[in-house]
Amino acid sequence: MPTALPVEPPGRDLLRDRTVVITAAAGSGIGGSLARRCLLEGARVVISDAHERRVHETADALGEEFGKRPLAVRCDVTDEEDVRNLLAASLGELDRIDVWMNNAGLGGNGLVTELTDEQWSKVLDVTLTGTFRCLRAVLPHMYERGAGTIVNNASVLGWRAQERQAHYAAAKAGVMALTRSAAMEAAEHGVRVNAVAPSLAMHPNLEKVTPPGLLEELKAAEAFGRGAEPWEVANVMVFLASDLSTYLTGEVVSVSSQHP
């Protein structure tokens, strides 16, 4: 039987006076919850997403809740110009960037023998190369300031085997390796780079992209008998961005209750 859902904890000012940029922050998934959590923790926030209407709807909802609407910027992380525009718009709004959260990713299902080059490349371009483009854009700004924190969103599938997930798993394993390598380069500049690896984060659209019966199977494999709420993943990402994790860099923190 699934355990009861926990109550989302209140903010504790973990990001007070910090400036935060979040990619893929539209809607009710991890990105939207992450934006809300950062605001609860006292941050000034810029949100972005490839879906312009949805990112503005998210910004409007956050503005209603918190009394100040975060800047919303359309950004497709597969487009270098979009990424550069996001950086410029964020600096124009925030003056500096203390935290950058790379949440953009794309999933899918397909056997290795049936995946097309286009399907493979699209998942890797959004999930892995998109993260790389954002790192390449923002790290020089953080290096110049001698401070900054980056949190990437990976997945336990970067470690675990699951059929029909070769392209997504390869991309997320790449995000893990990119996190570790970038962290080694960034350390001398006072910049930290970490990642989270969620196992199963629930959101309304998940059933639309998941084969029938798989969600139930995945939930049953978790110790709590349920998937994580998006805010439970967001909390760990905020921890990695905060001063509670100042000695952590190059780490990939699993947000999971499944232990094979």
C-alpha positions as CSV (number, residue, x, y, z in Angstrom):
1,M,0.0,0.0,0.0
2,P,1.3,3.5,-0.8
3,T,2.2,5.6,2.2
4,A,0.3,8.8,2.9
5,L,1.6,11.9,1.0
6,P,3.7,14.1,3.2
7,V,2.8,17.8,3.7
8,E,5.0,20.2,1.8
9,P,7.2,22.1,4.3
10,P,7.2,25.9,4.6
11,G,10.0,28.0,3.2
12,R,13.0,28.5,5.4
13,D,14.8,31.4,3.5
14,L,17.4,29.0,2.1
15,L,17.7,31.2,-1.1
16,R,17.0,34.6,0.5
17,D,18.4,37.3,-1.8
18,R,19.6,34.7,-4.4
19,T,18.8,35.1,-8.1
20,V,17.7,31.9,-9.8
21,V,17.1,30.9,-13.5
22,I,15.1,27.8,-14.2
23,T,14.6,26.1,-17.6
24,A,11.5,24.1,-18.5
25,A,9.6,25.7,-15.7
26,A,6.1,25.8,-17.2
27,G,3.2,23.6,-16.0
28,S,2.8,21.3,-13.0
29,G,5.9,19.2,-13.2
30,I,9.3,19.5,-11.5
31,G,10.1,22.8,-13.2
32,G,6.9,24.6,-12.0
33,S,7.3,23.2,-8.5
34,L,10.9,24.2,-8.5
35,A,10.0,27.8,-9.4
36,R,7.5,27.9,-6.6
37,R,9.9,26.4,-4.1
38,C,12.6,28.9,-5.0
39,L,10.1,31.7,-4.4
40,L,9.1,30.2,-1.1
41,E,12.8,30.2,-0.1
42,G,13.1,33.9,-0.8
43,A,14.7,33.9,-4.2
44,R,14.2,36.2,-7.2
45,V,13.4,34.0,-10.1
46,V,13.3,33.9,-13.9
47,I,11.5,31.0,-15.5
48,S,11.8,29.8,-19.0
49,D,10.2,27.2,-21.2
50,A,9.9,26.3,-24.9
51,H,6.1,26.6,-24.6
52,E,5.5,30.4,-24.5
53,R,1.9,30.3,-23.5
54,R,2.4,27.9,-20.7
55,V,5.4,29.7,-19.2
56,H,3.5,32.9,-19.1
57,E,0.5,31.1,-17.5
58,T,2.9,29.7,-14.9
59,A,4.4,33.1,-14.2
60,D,0.9,34.6,-13.8
61,A,-0.1,31.9,-11.3
62,L,3.1,32.5,-9.3
63,G,2.6,36.2,-9.4
64,E,-0.9,35.8,-7.9
65,E,0.4,33.6,-5.2
66,F,3.5,35.6,-4.3
67,G,2.5,39.1,-5.2
68,K,5.3,39.6,-7.7
69,R,5.3,38.0,-11.1
70,P,8.6,36.3,-12.1
71,L,10.0,37.2,-15.5
72,A,9.0,34.6,-18.1
73,V,11.2,34.0,-21.1
74,R,10.5,31.6,-24.0
75,C,13.6,29.5,-24.4
76,D,14.1,26.3,-26.5
77,V,17.4,24.9,-25.2
78,T,18.1,23.3,-28.6
79,D,18.5,26.8,-30.0
80,E,21.8,28.6,-29.1
81,E,20.3,32.0,-29.8
82,D,17.4,31.3,-27.4
83,V,19.8,30.2,-24.7
84,R,21.9,33.4,-25.1
85,N,18.7,35.5,-25.1
86,L,17.6,33.8,-21.8
87,L,21.0,34.7,-20.3
88,A,20.7,38.3,-21.4
89,A,17.1,38.7,-20.3
90,S,17.9,37.2,-16.9
91,L,20.9,39.5,-16.3
92,G,18.7,42.4,-17.3
93,E,16.1,41.4,-14.8
94,L,18.3,40.1,-11.9
95,D,21.6,41.9,-12.5
96,R,23.4,38.7,-11.6
97,I,22.8,35.0,-11.6
98,D,23.5,33.1,-8.4
99,V,21.8,29.8,-9.3
100,W,21.0,28.2,-12.7
101,M,18.7,25.2,-12.7
102,N,18.9,23.0,-15.8
103,N,15.5,21.2,-15.8
104,A,14.8,20.8,-19.5
105,G,14.6,17.3,-20.7
106,L,12.7,15.1,-23.2
107,G,11.6,11.5,-22.8
108,G,10.1,8.9,-25.0
109,N,9.8,5.2,-25.6
110,G,11.4,2.9,-28.2
111,L,13.3,-0.2,-28.7
112,V,17.0,0.2,-29.8
113,T,16.2,-1.7,-33.0
114,E,13.3,0.7,-33.8
115,L,14.5,4.1,-32.8
116,T,15.2,6.4,-35.7
117,D,18.1,8.8,-35.9
118,E,15.7,11.7,-35.4
119,Q,14.1,10.2,-32.3
120,W,17.5,9.5,-30.8
121,S,19.0,12.9,-31.7
122,K,16.0,14.9,-30.5
123,V,16.1,13.4,-27.0
124,L,19.8,13.9,-26.7
125,D,19.6,17.5,-28.1
126,V,17.1,18.6,-25.5
127,T,18.3,16.6,-22.5
128,L,22.1,16.5,-22.8
129,T,23.2,19.1,-25.4
130,G,20.6,21.6,-24.0
131,T,22.2,21.3,-20.6
132,F,25.6,21.8,-22.2
133,R,24.5,24.9,-24.0
134,C,23.2,26.4,-20.8
135,L,26.4,25.6,-18.9
136,R,28.4,27.1,-21.7
137,A,26.4,30.3,-21.6
138,V,26.2,30.9,-17.9
139,L,29.5,29.6,-16.5
140,P,31.6,32.6,-17.8
141,H,29.3,35.0,-15.9
142,M,29.7,32.9,-12.7
143,Y,33.5,32.6,-13.2
144,E,33.8,36.3,-13.5
145,R,31.9,36.8,-10.3
146,G,33.8,34.0,-8.5
147,A,30.6,32.5,-7.3
148,G,27.5,30.5,-8.4
149,T,25.7,27.2,-8.3
150,I,24.3,25.0,-11.0
151,V,21.9,22.2,-10.5
152,N,21.1,19.8,-13.3
153,N,18.2,17.4,-13.5
154,A,19.4,13.9,-14.4
155,S,17.5,10.6,-13.7
156,V,18.1,7.2,-12.0
157,L,17.9,5.8,-15.6
158,G,21.4,7.1,-16.0
159,W,22.3,4.2,-13.7
160,R,19.5,1.7,-14.0
161,A,18.4,-0.4,-16.9
162,Q,14.9,0.0,-18.3
163,E,13.8,-1.3,-21.7
164,R,12.6,1.2,-24.3
165,Q,14.6,4.0,-22.6
166,A,18.0,3.7,-24.3
167,H,17.9,7.3,-25.8
168,Y,16.6,8.9,-22.5
169,A,19.0,6.8,-20.3
170,A,22.0,7.7,-22.5
171,A,21.1,11.4,-22.4
172,K,20.7,11.4,-18.6
173,A,23.9,9.4,-18.1
174,G,25.5,12.1,-20.2
175,V,24.1,14.8,-17.9
176,M,25.7,13.0,-15.0
177,A,29.1,12.8,-16.7
178,L,28.8,16.4,-17.8
179,T,27.9,17.5,-14.2
180,R,31.1,15.8,-12.9
181,S,33.4,17.2,-15.5
182,A,32.0,20.7,-15.4
183,A,32.3,20.7,-11.6
184,M,36.0,19.9,-11.8
185,E,36.5,22.8,-14.1
186,A,34.3,25.2,-12.1
187,A,35.7,24.5,-8.7
188,E,38.7,26.8,-9.0
189,H,36.3,29.7,-9.9
190,G,34.2,29.1,-6.7
191,V,31.3,27.6,-8.7
192,R,29.6,24.4,-7.8
193,V,27.8,22.0,-10.2
194,N,25.6,19.2,-9.0
195,A,22.6,17.2,-10.2
196,V,19.6,15.3,-8.9
197,A,18.5,11.9,-10.2
198,P,14.8,11.4,-9.6
199,S,13.3,7.9,-10.0
200,L,9.6,8.7,-10.5
201,A,8.1,12.2,-10.1
202,M,4.4,12.3,-10.6
203,H,2.6,15.0,-12.7
204,P,-0.6,15.1,-14.7
205,N,0.9,14.6,-18.1
206,L,3.0,11.6,-17.2
207,E,0.3,9.0,-18.0
208,K,0.1,10.5,-21.6
209,V,3.7,9.5,-22.3
210,T,3.9,6.3,-20.4
211,P,2.9,2.8,-21.7
212,P,-0.2,1.3,-20.0
213,G,0.6,-0.4,-16.7
214,L,4.1,0.9,-16.4
215,L,3.4,3.7,-13.9
216,E,1.8,1.2,-11.6
217,E,4.7,-1.2,-11.9
218,L,7.2,1.7,-11.2
219,K,5.2,2.9,-8.2
220,A,5.1,-0.6,-6.8
221,A,8.9,-0.8,-7.0
222,E,9.3,2.2,-4.8
223,A,9.7,1.7,-1.0
224,F,6.9,4.1,-0.3
225,G,4.6,2.6,-3.0
226,R,4.3,5.9,-4.8
227,G,6.1,8.3,-7.0
228,A,7.6,11.5,-5.6
229,E,5.6,14.7,-5.7
230,P,7.4,17.2,-7.9
231,W,8.0,19.5,-4.9
232,E,9.9,16.6,-3.2
233,V,12.4,16.7,-6.1
234,A,12.4,20.5,-6.1
235,N,13.4,20.5,-2.4
236,V,16.5,18.5,-3.1
237,M,17.5,20.8,-5.9
238,V,17.0,23.8,-3.6
239,F,19.2,22.1,-1.0
240,L,22.0,21.7,-3.7
241,A,21.7,25.3,-4.6
242,S,21.8,26.5,-0.9
243,D,24.5,27.1,1.6
244,L,23.6,23.8,3.3
245,S,25.6,22.0,0.5
246,T,28.7,24.2,0.2
247,Y,31.1,21.2,0.1
248,L,29.2,19.3,-2.5
249,T,30.2,19.6,-6.2
250,G,30.2,17.1,-9.0
251,E,27.7,15.0,-7.1
252,V,24.5,13.3,-8.4
253,V,22.0,12.9,-5.6
254,S,19.4,10.2,-6.1
255,V,15.8,11.3,-5.2
256,S,14.4,7.8,-5.0
257,S,13.0,5.2,-2.6
258,Q,13.8,2.3,-4.9
259,H,16.9,0.2,-3.9
260,P,17.4,-2.9,-6.0
